[in-house]
């Protein structure tokens, strides 16, 4: 990936800092291994997609891939986020691509299976 391309891991956002910390912890392996990746929020928390794009643009970035940390594509991913992306593209003269929500990837199903197997191995008190 070139320095002009950035990855935005997009979470919904919440005013509850603990909620955001959960997604930040989930994002750590990606952020530690993928150059130019960051986590951002759709609403209610910072950094927003707009904040990330504005800052990255000053560093020469002009292409962004948005990877939604959503299990499925509800109204937010079908309507709200595409509208936000269109507005950000126009305002900052950048190109953005919205990836499928992370829940569409079968690897997530395998990770859930592994967590369930770990839970089954724990004794019930």
C-alpha positions, 0 to 999 in steps of 0.5 A: 500500500502506498503512503497515499492510501489509507485504511479506515476501520469504521465502528459505529461510535458511542458516547460511552468510552468503554464501548469505543475501547472495545473496538480499539482493542479489537482493531489493535492487531490490524493497526499494528500490522497494516501501515496507514490503518486507523480506527474511526467512528461513524458518529458520537466519538472521535476521530470521525471519518471526516477528521481522519480524511482531513488529517491524512490529506495534509499528509498526502493521502488521497485514497481511502478504503473504509472497512466497516466493523459491522456484522451486517449492512443495515441502514447505516451501511446502505444509506448513511455511510455512503452519503457521508463518504460522498460528502467527504469525497466532495469536500476533500477531493479524495477517493473512498471505497466502502468495503463489505462489513466485516461480518460478511467475511467467513473468517469472522465465523471461524473466529466466533467458533474458536471463541465458543470452543474456548468457552466450552472448555471452561468449567461451569461452577 
